[in-house]
Amino acid sequence: MCLFKTLNHEVYKSVFEFIFLSVLGSGKLLIIMENNERSQEEEVDGDSCGSSTAGSPEMDRNPSPPPEEDDTEVGEEVDAIGETVYSKHWLFSTLTRLIQMVTDQEGGPSDSSMELTDDQEEDLCKVWDMAMDKDVAVFLQEFKAPDILLGVIAKSRSPRLTEICVGILGNMACFHDTCVSLSQNSDLCAVLLLLLGDNDPPTLLETCRLLLTCMSHPDVAPLWLERIRQQPAVCGSLCFIMSSSTNVDLLAKVGELVDKLFDEDEEMMKSWVSTQAGDSDPNKDTQQDVVSSLLEAATQLRSESPEALEVYLHSLQLLTTVEEGMQALVSDGACGCAVWTFVCKIVCEDLCQVDDPPLILQEQKALLAPALALLSSLHSSLQTDISSELLGSLIRILHFNTECLQSRTAGNSESKDIHKEEEKQVEDEQLKVLVETTAEFLSGVLMELNKDLLSSIVKEGHLTETSCVSAIATLVPQHITAVQHLVGLLSEVEPKLADIIKKDFSISSNVSS
């Protein structure tokens, strides 16, 4: 029977202590392991023999018989991690080799990099996968594997090795108890935040994933927010990634992290966009950097990943909810106009097109809602001109929503499944937000509408009888003043359509002079 399979829980823990000391201390793991292994072998041989011939250089007996099948099964049960089939012995040996690997590299030139062998990478990737199992994550946590991985990260000269170590920690953080324990390790947390300044995309991706995983646990999220607030370099590191990376997966994950931080901590968001850096500060002009970096990443993702684009639009929209954020967008020299132009292109060219089916709103509502909320806020501050395409998109969204409601109502009349209807109502909460945002934006635009723009949207087919009726049905009665202004202009541009609206909705015209 293998030596490690005979070790009990406490002995495993003791040996892991040796590993921990080796990583952070002198690195004399082999000597410790050899001494420990020798003493354990003597103990095991003594127990299996029944009587000992200690002190005698030779054994005057036949070798012990192989263990019975029952003993083998018991050994395998002892070696298994929790309820899994994973081996403590294999995991222990792999971590031991990991430490030896890092110890060996210390003897080389300080500026040299290290490449993992195929076997080393394969074994460490197995640990990475195993850490997704709760029993394995708890086992690793109990035997101080995070401290071992921290030591390896600190000494690693291999980007791939660093990535795998952070990935293992990220999988461990998926479970509440291990996440809490990891988050309470201040040294580990400090190193992870420093890794945001690394230049290896896979390592950055795993680091962001780990931070997001920890932030998803409400009881440790405040701890991480406090640490990030105390590290001004985090903002600069994230801005650098967003403004310079072309890695879609990395940009998506960084966007999620920034959006999460802004959503959870308004004060942090204010600080990041309003702090004035000194001339010697490498993060000078941080205020514009945050906005321009978000815009740069969003531009990169427009054609690559609509899902990732959503979080960037939401982050930009969150900036409009605070005065400091609006100043960062619309002040002299800021890129608010560039943001306006970019988002208008998304809405008018990519989303909710004329030849799309009305149900496209269900697919695009998560992207349209923050986009239109952002445009609405920028329009009121920048006083930008509204194009016929944008006005047509606003009308079309409300028209498509009416079509969806009518279709759903017809479907519900044939269905008696109450539970399905309740599920649809929950799902449509986001659609409701989109419709309210669109109606609010459109009402403001209609109040500024002139005959030339109205004539354009009629000639270009953006405003038809059907789409106009649908839009007005959504606008009344809350936005009755804007509707009256529209009807007044229609009386001059398209009298027949104006009469239909007046009749259907009992509305009188009211055109401002």
Disulfide bonds with the S-S distance in Angstrom:
none
